[in-house]
Amino acid sequence: MALSPVQIAAIAKGVVEVFARLEVDLRVTAAKHIVREGVDAEAARRAIAATGGRYSREVERAIADAVVRSVQAANATDDVIYAAARNAGILGPLVPATDAAIVKAIIDAGILSAVNAGNLTATGAVLSTQAAFTAALDRALIETLSGTVSQTQAIRTAVDEIARFTPTVRYVAASGRVIERSVYGAVRSAVTTAAHQTVGRVQFARADAMGVRHVEVSAHVGARPSHAEWQGQVYGYPEPFTSICGYGAVDGIYGVHCGHSAAPFLPEIMEPTDYSEVLSRDAERDYELSQRQRLCERNVREYAGRAEVYRAAGETDAARRYEGLAAKWTGEARAVARQRGDILRLDRMEPTPNFK
């Protein structure tokens, strides 16, 4: 296998970390303007937009790094196979990464696709935060003018709204249905998919140039049922691999949320990888634990963010309360990680060709 499931899951880690800071900074900026006396709403909206703009270059660098590193990791594994094949006299001299210009074009296109998705996500985060700020400020003004609450209480309520607010991105599906996702989920999915697909395109461009006729598909714990049917096997390339594994389809290998990859397989010098331990796992339990771990991570991120917003607004007690909740969920995340230790051990296995 070219990339392990853990490597694939971690593709967007650096990008997600940048967006996590962006999310918090947007809310902090909004909260600071809410508590400022005589706030100019338009100036606040500009400040929120400026906060998003400051992240533009950092986002692009993180995305480019994610794509390039993923391709390099996959190529490194494939190179071991190609080197062994050359030594065995099966393949001729390796043209460096196929044609360098072709591979560069594939990588550049992958980076551009991921950057465009990242920029759209950042823009959506800014716009939704501006809208949330305006709505919170309007409600505070109405409550104050109506005399139902004091100005201090109205401002505190508005800060609460911003602290609990999660910036979102809206997409229009092919069916016309509007889909709303968190910034974290949107950017993680978009960047991982774009980078993973770029890895596949580079791999198969090289495989075509080298005359590869077989590929081995990886396997991982808790694969979705449609992918579990074809994971962990050797296939003829390009067919029936393309048809059976759905290469090129949004729900196939290298598609959205796919944790599988393929690597060149040369029957003359290689044995299929033994995935029996992986395939014998209790997939339902593994899935439940993975979902629990994601919940813990979301709560850590959310409560730590709220703490920063409250601290920026001068609400020290609330900030400490949410710091405590973040610490609690951090402990829970570690406990779940310990339970998943044996699962992660299997998924973290380095992609190592199994030579005869």
Rosetta blueprint (number, residue, H / E / L):
1 M L
2 A L
3 L L
4 S L
5 P H
6 V H
7 Q H
8 I H
9 A H
10 A L
11 I L
12 A L
13 K H
14 G H
15 V H
16 V H
17 E H
18 V H
19 F H
20 A H
21 R H
22 L H
23 E H
24 V H
25 D H
26 L H
27 R H
28 V H
29 T H
30 A H
31 A H
32 K H
33 H H
34 I H
35 V H
36 R L
37 E L
38 G L
39 V L
40 D L
41 A H
42 E H
43 A H
44 A H
45 R H
46 R H
47 A H
48 I H
49 A H
50 A H
51 T H
52 G H
53 G H
54 R L
55 Y L
56 S H
57 R H
58 E H
59 V H
60 E H
61 R H
62 A H
63 I H
64 A H
65 D H
66 A H
67 V H
68 V H
69 R H
70 S H
71 V H
72 Q H
73 A H
74 A H
75 N H
76 A H
77 T H
78 D H
79 D H
80 V H
81 I H
82 Y H
83 A H
84 A H
85 A H
86 R H
87 N H
88 A L
89 G L
90 I L
91 L L
92 G L
93 P L
94 L L
95 V L
96 P L
97 A L
98 T L
99 D L
100 A H
101 A H
102 I H
103 V H
104 K H
105 A H
106 I H
107 I H
108 D H
109 A H
110 G H
111 I H
112 L H
113 S H
114 A H
115 V H
116 N H
117 A H
118 G H
119 N H
120 L H
121 T H
122 A H
123 T H
124 G H
125 A H
126 V H
127 L H
128 S H
129 T H
130 Q H
131 A H
132 A H
133 F H
134 T H
135 A H
136 A H
137 L H
138 D H
139 R H
140 A H
141 L H
142 I H
143 E H
144 T H
145 L H
146 S H
147 G L
148 T L
149 V L
150 S L
151 Q H
152 T H
153 Q H
154 A H
155 I H
156 R H
157 T H
158 A H
159 V H
160 D H
161 E H
162 I H
163 A H
164 R H
165 F L
166 T L
167 P L
168 T E
169 V E
170 R E
171 Y E
172 V E
173 A L
174 A L
175 S L
176 G L
177 R L
178 V E
179 I E
180 E E
181 R E
182 S E
183 V H
184 Y H
185 G H
186 A H
187 V H
188 R H
189 S H
190 A H
191 V H
192 T H
193 T H
194 A H
195 A H
196 H H
197 Q H
198 T H
199 V H
200 G H
201 R H
202 V H
203 Q H
204 F H
205 A H
206 R H
207 A H
208 D H
209 A H
210 M H
211 G L
212 V L
213 R L
214 H E
215 V E
216 E E
217 V E
218 S L
219 A L
220 H L
221 V L
222 G L
223 A L
224 R L
225 P H
226 S H
227 H H
228 A H
229 E L
230 W L
231 Q L
232 G L
233 Q L
234 V E
235 Y E
236 G E
237 Y L
238 P L
239 E L
240 P L
241 F H
242 T H
243 S H
244 I H
245 C H
246 G L
247 Y L
248 G L
249 A L
250 V L
251 D L
252 G L
253 I L
254 Y L
255 G L
256 V L
257 H L
258 C L
259 G L
260 H L
261 S L
262 A E
263 A E
264 P E
265 F L
266 L L
267 P L
268 E L
269 I L
270 M E
271 E L
272 P L
273 T L
274 D L
275 Y L
276 S H
277 E H
278 V H
279 L H
280 S L
281 R L
282 D L
283 A H
284 E H
285 R H
286 D H
287 Y H
288 E H
289 L H
290 S H
291 Q H
292 R H
293 Q H
294 R H
295 L H
296 C H
297 E H
298 R H
299 N H
300 V H
301 R H
302 E H
303 Y H
304 A H
305 G H
306 R H
307 A H
308 E H
309 V H
310 Y H
311 R H
312 A H
313 A L
314 G L
315 E L
316 T H
317 D H
318 A H
319 A H
320 R H
321 R H
322 Y H
323 E H
324 G H
325 L H
326 A H
327 A H
328 K H
329 W H
330 T H
331 G H
332 E H
333 A H
334 R H
335 A H
336 V H
337 A H
338 R H
339 Q H
340 R L
341 G H
342 D H
343 I H
344 L H
345 R H
346 L H
347 D H
348 R L
349 M L
350 E L
351 P L
352 T L
353 P L
354 N L
355 F E
356 K L
